[in-house]
Amino acid sequence: MFIFAFNYLDALSPGWERLPLFMVNLRLRRRGAVNIQFLHRDANGLRGIPQLSRWNAHQCEFYWAEYGCTVSVYEYFYIKYGFEIRRPYDRLVFLDGAADDVDATDSSNLFPIEVMRVSME
């Protein structure tokens, strides 16, 4: 059974939105690796330890070589997937220990919490 990542965080680390980043990340690390599915793509999920980054979807920008411009994560998800991030000020998440050759996803990739679902198994 998969649940939305923010529900997972609410259950595992109540008050995560207000707590210091290191406390929440250590709590997630103690829980260990989990299976993750993404709402914005059909690829198989990933397995890794969710960790909150210090950035939100408006703050985090990267160079999108395909279009020759710099975009925020918020802009990227709207342009590429037509997905408007409704919680853009939540911290972005990376998956420590994750690697995916298909989508070239690794722990350097940051995802909005609302596009992630976590396995409770």
C-alpha positions in Angstrom: 0.0 0.0 0.0 1.4 3.4 -1.0 0.5 6.7 0.7 1.4 10.3 -0.2 4.8 11.3 1.1 3.5 14.2 3.2 1.2 11.7 5.0 4.2 9.4 5.5 6.1 12.3 7.0 3.1 13.3 9.2 3.0 9.8 10.6 6.7 9.2 11.0 7.8 12.7 12.1 4.8 14.8 13.4 5.6 18.5 13.0 8.2 17.9 10.3 7.3 21.2 8.6 8.4 23.1 11.7 11.2 21.0 13.1 14.9 21.5 12.3 16.0 19.8 9.1 18.6 17.6 10.8 16.0 16.1 13.2 13.6 15.1 10.5 16.3 13.7 8.2 17.8 11.6 11.1 14.3 10.3 11.9 13.9 9.3 8.2 17.3 7.7 8.2 16.5 5.7 11.3 13.4 4.3 9.4 15.6 3.3 6.5 15.0 2.8 2.8 11.5 2.7 1.4 9.9 2.1 -2.0 8.8 5.3 -3.8 6.4 5.8 -6.7 6.0 9.0 -8.6 2.8 10.6 -9.8 4.4 12.4 -12.7 6.0 9.5 -14.6 5.3 5.9 -15.5 8.7 4.5 -14.7 9.2 1.9 -12.0 9.6 3.4 -8.6 12.8 3.9 -6.7 14.1 2.6 -3.4 16.0 4.9 -1.1 16.0 6.9 2.1 13.9 10.0 1.7 15.7 13.1 2.9 14.5 16.7 3.0 16.6 19.3 1.2 17.0 22.8 2.3 15.3 24.1 -0.8 11.7 24.4 -2.0 10.3 24.3 -5.5 10.7 28.0 -6.1 14.2 28.3 -4.7 15.8 25.4 -6.5 16.8 26.2 -10.1 18.8 24.3 -12.6 19.9 24.6 -16.2 17.6 22.8 -18.6 20.0 22.0 -21.5 17.1 20.8 -23.8 15.7 24.4 -23.9 18.9 26.4 -23.0 17.4 28.1 -20.0 17.4 28.1 -16.2 14.1 27.0 -14.6 12.9 26.4 -11.1 11.6 23.0 -10.1 8.2 24.5 -9.9 8.5 25.8 -13.5 10.0 22.5 -14.7 7.1 20.4 -13.4 4.5 22.7 -15.0 6.3 22.9 -18.4 7.3 19.2 -18.7 4.4 17.5 -17.1 1.6 20.0 -16.9 1.7 19.4 -13.1 1.1 22.5 -11.0 2.8 22.0 -7.6 0.2 23.0 -5.0 2.6 22.9 -2.1 5.6 24.8 -3.6 7.0 26.0 -0.3 7.4 22.5 1.2 11.0 21.3 1.1 12.1 19.2 -1.9 13.0 15.6 -1.3 16.0 13.5 -2.5 16.4 9.8 -2.1 19.7 8.8 -0.5 21.1 5.6 -2.0 18.8 5.6 -5.0 20.0 5.0 -8.5 18.0 4.4 -11.7 19.7 3.8 -15.0 16.4 4.2 -17.0 15.7 7.8 -16.0 19.2 8.7 -14.7 17.7 9.4 -11.3 20.1 9.5 -8.4 20.4 11.2 -5.0 21.1 14.5 -6.7 17.6 14.7 -8.0 15.1 16.7 -6.0 11.4 16.0 -6.0 8.4 17.9 -4.7 6.8 16.0 -1.8 3.4 15.9 -3.4 4.5 13.9 -6.5 5.8 11.1 -4.3 4.1 8.1 -2.7 5.7 5.9 -0.1 5.2 2.2 0.4 4.0 1.3 3.9 5.3 -2.3 3.5 
